[in-house]
């Protein structure tokens, strides 16, 4: 029952909004609207105001608008003197008179630009609808009651932020003089960066310093997919303390293994490299400073799969010698110094597993670390991964660290096909190896999550982000269909939408709203395709007439109508078969 209700609501809102766009602009353009109906079939409630019947019908699967002269877009009785034959010179049967080009209030009586606007208005409403649907999600959902604050969890060592002086544990309080309270505001400022303004001026509070620091950071332009954006190399979460012990160091002597993750030191939780430095500094304040030091680690034990991907997590306590034997004098000044005293290096960008059949197997093995891609240094796994996936068809030159020696190697991604019951066959680019900093995850620093104070601004920014990324994905998918990069098997019809409506509604109202937004954008862009029968076909006819300053000949309109109808019927049959095949695959598990 939930699936049925969700499907009715989904289709009803999307189609009614679409038709409302046509209705409003038609009224403003002086076109008579015979009927505006929510639903199909016999009316439950009907009321006529002026020359328009407003109705709610029994079948709540969308709705429709009936415009005067609509049929004349592709079939029209010519006005007097044009002589298409039939009912005499200039005479039209009584039932068609309202469709004649010069009949006041009919669609064909409006100028071409007005007709184009009427048909653009439907897709435009579907483009605008997400801006009404998404803000309530970000304003009301408990998922967004807290957001990452402006505390910096980690800074990539090859990034503009690191070069500008920003470090883990800094708290950003202003960018270019604008107050900053949350990390999304940092992202917003970086994305809006204009090189003509010069570097971003970052005001930060740093632990141990009373006065704020003002640093200059110049965002770097990077390629992502088909577009470009600016990045500075910050993360609001700390990279996990997954380490590679140095032979002869304190950790190695206590039994630490490669890719152990340090979680506690003398009972104190370690949320990241910065927390480790503070914990080491406090060892001297213990009642017995010469006692061994307890370090708790999380160790992934192999479950025996050949690719070493499946593991079981185990908690292990290691006993380090007294600090006087390895900790040195004074508190460590930096997280890097703290790790060096323990005898370890961060393993974030280090390889935890390699597929022997992947191209990467020729250059990498477990334990190797990647410190640069195409000449750009990185210390965070997320940035190494992003650099490798940019322009995936192009081989990358990576700097590999193995047994203390750095060497340049070539890495290639493998293009493979993935069969998804819902998405069909999808091509993707696979690295063929995993990095510790991605597979082990990361934890928020203490105090990183804070109440979402600027909720309205956050909701509007997030809405723009979701709509923008959704439009890019939909455009790429539609373009991919025409150039062969996207399989038509990924097209879905009413059966798939029915299934998705139930699944997303069961997962929560937020997920359901995101589905509605995605489909609304798809409906908007698909309807703009210049196919007769779709809004784009009507827009095409209007634009041709606007340019040529004459009506498109009736035979041409009829040919377009037949071709478009056949194409739409064929498409509907194809997606229906796709739907049935998809549901069968899902039923087989």
N, C-alpha and C positions, 0 to 999 in steps of 0.2 A: 504493500500500500504506500509506503514511504517513497518508493521509486516512482510510482505513478504520479503521486502528488508533486514530487520534485520535478519530474519531466513536464508536467502541465504548467507549473510555475515558470520553469526555465524557458520553454518555448513561448508561453503566453507573454512574458515580459519582453523577450527579445523581439518578437514579431510585432507586438503592439507598439513598442517604441519606434520600430522601423516605419510602420504605417502612419504613426502620429506625425513623423517628420514630413511625409508626403502630404498629409492632411493640412498641416499648418501652412506650409508654403503654397499649396494649391489655393487655400482660402485667401492668403495675402496677395496672390497673383490674380485673383478674380475668376478662378476656375470654379464652376459649380461642383460641389461634392454631394452626390446622391446619397451615399451611405458611408458611415464610419462604424465598423462593427468590431467588437471585441469577441472573438470566437466565430465559429461557423455554424451553419444550419439554421433551424427555426429560432426566432428571437424569444428570449425569456422576458426581457424588458426592452421596450422600444419607445422612443419619443422623437418627434420631428420638430426641429427648430429651424425656422426659415425654410430653405430648400434642402436641408440635410437631415437624414434619418440617423439618429444615434441609437445603437442597439447593443445588447449583450446577448450572445447566442449560446445554444446548448453545448456545442463542442468547443471547449476552451483551449484550442491548440493554435493560438495566435490570433489573427484577425485580418481585416482587409479594408481598403478604401476604394470606393467606386466613383471614379471621376467622370464627369460629362465629356464625351469625346475620346475616351481612353482607347477604344478600338481603332480610332482613326490614325493612331500612330503608325499602324502597319497596313490598315485597310481603310480607305476613305472614299466616300462618294464625292467626285469632284464638283467644285462650284460651277455655276453657270458659265458656259463658253469653253470649258476645258475638255468636255466630251470624252468620257471614258466609256460611253455606251450605256445601255440599260434603260432607265425609265424616262428617256426623252431628254431634250436639251435643257440641262440645268435642273431637271426635276429629280428629286430623290424620293424614295418611298418614305412614307410618314415616319416609320420606325427608325430611319437613319438620319432624319433631318438634324437631330441633336448632335450628330457626329460630324456634320459638315464643317469644313475648315472655317467658314465665316460665321458660323452660328455663335452668337454672343454667349459667353460663359463656358464654351467647350474648350477642351484642352488644345485642339488645333487652332483655335482663334487667338491663342496667346503667342507672342513672339518666341522665336527659337531659344533665346537666352533664358526666358522665363520657364519654358518647358524643361530646359536642362537643369535649372535650379530645383524644380519640383522633384525631379528624379534623383538629384544629388542629395536631397534632404533626407531620404530614407537611410542610406548608408551613413550620412553625417550624424544622424541620431544614434546609430549604433556605435559610432566613434565617440560620441559625447556621453553615452550611457555609463561607461566605466567611471567617469568622473563623478557620477552620482552614486554608484554602487560601492566603490572602494573606500572613500573617506569614512563611512560608518564602521567598516572593518577595522581600520587603523585607530579609530577613535574609541570603539567600544570593546574590542576583543581583549581579553586578559593577556593574550600572548604579547601585547605591546605595552603592558603596564610598566614594564621595566625595559630599558635599552642600555646598550653599552655607553658608559660615560666617556669623558675625554681623557681618561687615563690610558697611556700607551702601553700595550701589553708586550709588543715586540716590534723591532725596527730592523728591516733588512739592511745588512751591512753594505750592500752595493747600491742602495737607494738614494734619491735626493734628500730624503729626510735625515738619513744617517750622515751624509756629507754636510748637511746644514747644522748638525750638532744635536739633533733630537735623539733621545735614548729611552730605553725601556724604563717605565716608572715615572716618566715625566707626565705632568698633567697640562694639557692645552687649555688655556683660559681665553685666548682670543686669536683670531686670524684676521690680519689686515684691520685691526681695531674693532672687529665685530666679536662680541662675546660668544664663547663656545662652551656648551655644557654637555654635549653628547657627541658620540663618534659620528653619527649620521650627519651632523652639521659640518664635521671635518670633511666627510665625503662630498657633501654638497658644495663646499667651498672649492675643493680641488677640481671637481667636474666643471665648475663655472670659471675656472682659471683662464685668464687672458694674458698671453705672453707679453702683450704690449704694456701691461701694468708693471712688469718686472717681477721679482721674487715675492712669494707670500711672506708676510711678516708674522711669525708665530711667537706668541707670548706664552711662556710655560712656567709652571712651578716645579722645581726639582727638589726631591728630598735632600735635606741637609743644607739647603740654601734659603735664607730668609727672603731675599729679594727675587722678583720674577726675572726671567731671562728673556731677551728678545732675539730670536734667531731668524735667519732668512733661508727659505727653502724654495727652490725652483722646480716645480713639477716636471716630470719627464713624459713626453708623448709616446704612447705605446700602441701597437696595433692589436686589436682584439676582434677576431672574426673578420668581417668586411669593413669594420669601422676603426676609429682611433679614439683614444681617450687619454686623459692625464692621470698619472699616478705618482705618489710620493713614497710608497714603500712602508706603510704603517699597518699594524693590525691591532684591534682592540683587545685581543686575547694573547696570553703569553704562550710561546711555544713550549711544549712539554719538555721536561728534563730527560729526554731520551739521549743516552750517551754512548760513546765509544771509549772504553777505558784505555789509558795509555800504559803499555807494558812497563812494569816497574813502579807504577804510581800507587797511591794509597788504595784507590778503589779496586784496581786489579789485584793487589795483594790480599784484599779482603774477600775476593771471589766474585767480583762483579763481572758480568758478561756483556759482550756487545749488544746494544739495543735494550739494556735494562733502563727502566724509567725511575729516576729518583723521586720518591713521593713524600718522604719524611726524614728529617734529620733531628735526632734526639727528641722525637715526638712532635716536632714542629712541622706543619704542612708546608710543602714546597710547591708553590703555584707557578714558579718560573725561575729563570736564571737570576733575576733581581732578588727574589726571595731567598735563593741559596746564598747569595753574598751576605745578606743580613743575618741568616742563621749561623753562618760560619763566624761572623763577627761576635756573636753572642756566646760562643762556646767557652770563652774565657770566664764567663760569669757563672758557670756551673759550680755547685758546691765542691766537686772534686774535678778540677780542670785537667788532671792527668789521667782521668778514667778513659777507657775506650769509648769510641763514638758509635752510636747505633744509627745505621742508615737503612731505611726501609725502601725496597725497590719493588716495582711491578715487573715481573719477568714473563714473557710470552713463551710458552712451551709448545713445541711443534706437535700437531696432531697427526703427522705422518703423511701429509699430502705432498706430492712430488714438487709442487711449485712453492712450498713453504709459505702459503698464504693463510691457511687455517691454523689457529693457535688457541691455546687455553691460557688465561691469565693466572699467574700465581704470585702471592705475596711472599717476599723473602727478606729477612733481616740480616744485614751484613754488619760485622764488627770491625771498625777501623781502629788502627793504633791511636794512642793518645795524640792530641793535636800538635804537641811540641815536636813530634817526629815528622810532620808533613805540612802543617798549616802555616808555618812561617810567622813572621812578626807583624803585629798590627792587623787591622781589618782589611779585607780585600777591597780595593778601590772600585773595581768593576766586576760585572758578572763573569767576564772572560777570565779575570784573574782568579776568581773563586773556583771556576772549573779547573784551571791549570793547577791550583794547589791540591785539588782532589785527585788530579791525574786523569783528566777526561776531556773530551771535546764533545760539543753538541752533535747529535747524529741526525738532526732534522732533515738535511738534504742528502742523507746517506741511504743506500739501497738495502732494502730488507728482503726482497725476493726478485727473481728474474725468471721470466718464461723462457725456457731453453729454445723454443721455436720462434721467438721474436728476433727482429734485427738487432735489438739492443744487446742480446746475449753475446754477440761477437766482441763487445767492448766493455761490458759490465759484469760484475759478480757481486754476490752479497758482501756487504761491508765497504764497498766503494762509496765515496762521497763526491758529489758534484758541487763545485765551488764557483763555476762561471758558465754562462751560455752565450755564445757569440761575442765573447770578449767582455760581457757584463757580469761583474761579480754579484753573487747572491749568498745569503746565509740562511734564508728561510725557504722551506720546502715548497710553500705555496707559490713563491715567486719563481723558483726553478721550474716548477710544473707549468706555470703560465707561460714562461719564456719558451719552453719546449713545444707547447701546443700552439703557439702563434705561428701562422702560416704552416700548417702541419705537413704539407707536401714537401717543404724545403728541408733538406738535411741541416742539422745544427752542429756547430763545433762546441763541444763541452770540455771543460777542464775537470779531469778526474783525479781525485786524491786516492792513492792506494799505497799502503805500507809506507806512508811518509813521503811519497813521491807524487808530484803533480805532473800530469801528462794530458795533452790535448787529444780527444777522440771524437769521432763522428757518430752522431746518433740520428737514427731514422725512426719515424713512427710507422706503424703498420696500418694500412687501410683494410678494414674488415667489415663484414656484414653481420648484423644482429637481428634475429627474428623475434619480434615482439608481437604477442597476440593482438594487442590494441593498435600498435603503431605500424605493424607490418614489418617488412624488411628495411632496416635502417643501416646506412653506412656510417662508420665512425672511425676515428683515428685512435689507435691504442699505443701507449708507451711501451708496454711489454715488461715493465718493472714497477715496483712500488718504492716510495720514499717514506722513511720513518716518520717525518713530520706530518705526513698526510694520513698514514695508516694508523698512527697512534693517537691522533687527535690532540687537543689542547684544552686547557682549563682557564676559566676567567681568573684574573688577578683578584685578590681580596678587594672588595669595594668597586669592582669594574662595572657591575650592573647597578643602575640608579633609577629612581622614579622618572617616568617620562613626563617631564614638566611642560615642554613646548608641544603639547599633543596635537594642536590644530596645524601648526607648521609641519610637524612630523607627518601627519596624515596626508597633507597636500603634496609634500615632497615624495613620499612613498607612492602615492597614486600616480604621480608623473613618471616615476621610475618604472612601475609595473606596466603602465600603458605604453611607455616608450619601448621597453624590451619586448612586450607582447606584439607591438606593431612590427618591430624588426624581425622577430621570429616568423610571424605570419607572412610578411613580404618575402623573406628568404624561402619559406616553404612553397609559396605560390610560384615564385620565380624558378625554384628548383624543379617543380613539376614540368615546366616548359622546356628546360634545358637538360632534363634527364638526371639531375642530381638527387631528386627526391622521387621515390617510387610511388606510383598512383595507388599502390596497395595501402598506403597510409591514409587515403581518403576514407572518411567515415560518414555514415548517414544516420537516419532516425533511430535505428536499432542500437548503434553504438552510443548515440547521445542519450538514449533511454538508460542504457547500462551505466554510463558515466554519471548521469544525474543521480541515480540511486546510490552509487558508490560514494560520491563526494558529499551528498547530503548526509549519509550515515557517518562520515568522518567529521562533520561539524559544519555550522553555517558559514564559517569563514572559507572553507574549502569550496563550498557550493558557490559562493559569490565569486571566487577566483575562476571557477569553471564558466560562470555566466559571462564574466569579463572576456575570457579567452574566446568564447563562441561569438560574442558580440563583435569583437574585432574581426574575426574570420568572416562573419556575415557581411560586415561593412565592405571589406576589401574584395571578397568574392563577387558581391553584387555590382562592383564597379567595373568588372571585366566587360569588355565591349561585345557581349553576346546578346542577340535579340531574345527577349523574354526576361532578361535581367535588367536592372536599372541601367547598367552600363550600355546596353543596346539602345535604350531610349535616348540616353545622353549622346551616344554616337550619332544617331539620326539628327538630333537637334543641332549638334555641332557642325555636321555636314551642311545642313540647311543654313546655319548662321554664316558659314564661310561662302557658300555658293549663292546665297541670297535668293534661293528658290526651293520649293518643296521637292523632296526626293521623289522621283517618279514612282507611281504605284507599283509597277512590276518589280522594281528594285526593293521596295518595302515588303512586298509579298515574298520575294525570294529570301530576304533576310529572316522573315518570320518563320518560313519553312525550315531553313537551315538551323536557326536557333532552337526551334522546337525539337528537331531531331537530335541536336546536340544535347539538349537538356534531358530529354527522355533517355538517351543512351547513358548519360552521366548518372541519372537516377538509378537505372538498372545496374550499372557497374558498382555504385557505392552500396546498393542493396546486397549484391553478391558479396562484396567485401565484408559487409556487416555479418552476413550469415556465416561466412568462413571464419570470421573473427570470433563469433560467439561459439562456434563448434570447437575452435582451438582452446578457448577458455574453459569450455566444459570438459575437455580432455586433460586439463591441468597442465 
